[in-house]
Amino acid sequence: MSKKYIAILTIFLALLIDQISKIYIKTHFVLGEEVTVFSDWFVIHFTENNGMAWGFEFGGKTGKLFLTLFRLVAVTGIMYWLTKTIKRNTHTAVIVAISLIFAGAVGNIIDSVFYGIIFDTPYNGVATLFAEKPYGEMFYGKVVDMLYFPMWEGTLPEWLPFFGGKYFTFFNAIFNGADSWIFIGTVLLFIFNKQAFPKED
């Protein structure tokens, strides 16, 4: 299989998994609902945010629009990078890595751009896909997160500076498939950095 088709297949499958999981959670879980998958360290917990890492927000609607537009520009740059990398016949792992990063960025853009006009958000109920009265408008949708891995929870030792004696959860971020693809792609680029960023002769 050519590297071009490897990139296309990687992007397609990554986007498909990301969007199917988000749509399923959105249409089957009430906001804040959670289900334990394995013991207490792997939980499906439905939450939403305006698209920034760790749920941070800034600038209200203007900040949200800026963030979405910035992502669209970034995705264009990633696509250009991927195209150049394919033409250079770079290592397959690098092609997969950039494809995953591209798919992850696009996956969260889909939420931000379209979810506000295709989903409703009923109080204490599950959302409807292609709802008659959606909750928002184009470019102002919320990103769906659901993967939660609270591997350890407890009170930190008193002798620790700054955080001693405080209750702490590791790992307390809730994320989605798109975030996972970006992380995996970044790790692959780190591993194959010599192939991804060859030194010029």
C-alpha positions in Angstrom: 0.0 0.0 0.0 1.3 3.4 -0.9 2.1 5.9 1.8 -0.6 8.2 0.5 -3.2 5.6 1.0 -1.8 4.7 4.4 -2.3 8.4 5.4 -5.8 8.5 4.0 -6.8 5.2 5.8 -5.3 6.4 9.1 -7.1 9.7 9.0 -10.4 8.0 8.0 -10.3 5.3 10.7 -9.2 7.8 13.4 -11.9 10.2 12.6 -14.5 7.5 12.4 -13.6 6.1 15.8 -13.5 9.6 17.3 -16.9 10.7 16.0 -18.7 7.4 16.6 -17.6 7.4 20.2 -18.6 11.1 20.7 -22.0 10.7 19.1 -22.7 7.6 21.1 -21.8 9.2 24.4 -23.8 12.4 23.5 -26.9 10.4 22.6 -26.7 7.8 25.4 -25.3 9.6 28.4 -26.6 12.5 30.5 -24.1 15.2 31.0 -22.0 14.2 34.0 -23.0 10.6 33.9 -20.2 8.0 34.3 -19.7 4.3 34.0 -16.7 2.3 35.4 -15.0 0.2 32.8 -12.1 -1.4 34.7 -11.9 -1.3 38.5 -11.7 2.4 39.4 -8.9 3.5 37.1 -10.8 3.5 33.7 -14.0 5.4 33.7 -16.3 6.7 30.9 -17.4 10.2 32.2 -19.4 12.4 29.9 -18.4 16.1 30.0 -18.1 19.0 27.5 -15.8 22.0 27.1 -15.3 24.9 24.8 -12.3 23.3 23.2 -9.2 24.3 25.2 -6.9 21.8 26.9 -8.0 20.9 30.5 -11.3 22.7 30.0 -9.8 26.2 30.2 -11.8 29.0 28.7 -11.0 32.6 27.7 -12.6 35.5 26.0 -16.2 34.2 25.9 -17.7 33.8 22.4 -14.9 35.8 20.8 -12.3 33.6 22.4 -14.1 30.5 21.3 -14.4 31.7 17.7 -10.7 32.7 17.6 -9.7 29.2 18.9 -11.8 27.5 16.3 -10.4 29.7 13.5 -6.9 29.1 14.8 -7.4 25.4 14.7 -8.6 25.6 11.0 -5.4 27.4 10.1 -3.3 24.9 12.1 -5.0 22.0 10.3 -4.1 23.6 6.9 -0.5 23.7 8.0 -0.5 20.1 9.2 -2.0 19.0 5.9 0.7 20.8 4.0 3.3 19.1 6.3 1.8 15.7 5.7 1.8 16.2 1.9 5.4 17.2 1.9 6.3 14.3 4.1 4.6 11.8 1.8 6.4 13.3 -1.3 9.7 12.8 0.5 8.9 9.1 1.0 9.5 9.4 4.7 9.3 6.5 7.1 5.8 5.1 7.4 5.7 5.7 11.2 6.1 9.4 10.5 3.3 9.4 8.0 1.0 7.7 10.5 2.1 10.1 13.3 1.3 13.2 11.2 -2.0 11.6 10.0 -3.0 10.9 13.6 -2.3 14.5 14.6 -4.2 15.8 11.7 -7.2 13.5 12.4 -7.2 14.5 16.1 -7.2 18.2 15.2 -10.0 17.7 12.7 -12.0 15.6 15.1 -12.2 18.4 17.7 -12.9 21.0 15.0 -15.9 19.0 13.9 -17.3 19.3 17.5 -16.6 23.0 17.6 -18.0 23.9 14.2 -21.0 21.6 13.9 -22.1 20.1 17.2 -23.8 23.4 18.3 -26.2 23.1 15.3 -26.9 19.4 15.2 -27.4 18.5 18.9 -29.7 19.8 21.6 -28.8 19.7 25.3 -31.9 18.8 27.3 -31.8 19.3 31.1 -31.1 16.0 32.8 -31.6 14.1 29.5 -29.6 12.7 26.6 -29.1 14.8 23.5 -30.8 14.3 20.1 -28.8 14.1 16.9 -30.1 16.6 14.2 -32.3 18.2 16.8 -35.1 20.6 15.8 -33.8 23.1 18.5 -30.0 22.8 18.7 -28.2 24.3 21.7 -25.9 26.7 19.8 -24.7 28.0 16.5 -22.1 27.2 13.9 -18.5 27.6 15.3 -19.7 27.6 18.9 -20.2 23.9 19.5 -18.8 22.2 22.6 -16.2 19.4 22.4 -17.3 16.1 23.9 -14.9 14.3 26.3 -15.4 11.0 28.0 -12.1 9.1 28.7 -11.1 9.3 32.3 -8.2 7.4 34.0 -8.1 8.3 37.7 -5.2 5.9 38.4 -4.6 7.1 42.0 -6.5 9.3 44.4 -5.5 10.3 47.9 -3.9 12.9 50.2 -0.3 13.8 49.4 2.3 13.6 52.1 2.7 16.7 54.3 6.4 16.9 53.6 5.8 17.7 49.9 6.4 21.5 49.1 3.3 23.5 47.9 1.0 20.4 47.5 1.6 18.6 50.8 -1.6 17.5 52.6 -3.8 18.2 49.6 -6.1 15.7 48.0 -4.8 14.8 44.6 -6.0 12.7 41.6 -3.6 11.2 39.0 -4.6 11.4 36.2 -7.5 13.8 36.5 -7.9 15.0 32.9 -10.9 13.9 30.9 -10.3 13.6 27.1 -11.5 12.1 23.9 -10.3 10.0 21.0 -9.1 13.0 19.0 -6.9 14.1 21.9 -5.6 10.5 22.1 -4.6 10.6 18.4 -2.7 13.8 18.9 -0.9 12.4 21.9 0.0 9.1 20.1 1.1 11.0 17.0 3.3 13.3 19.0 4.9 10.3 20.8 5.6 8.6 17.5 7.3 11.8 16.2 9.4 11.9 19.2 10.5 8.3 18.7 11.1 8.7 15.0 12.4 12.3 15.2 15.4 11.6 13.0 13.2 10.4 10.2 10.6 13.2 10.8 13.1 16.0 11.0 16.1 14.9 8.9 19.2 17.1 8.9 19.9 18.9 5.6 23.1 18.0 3.9 
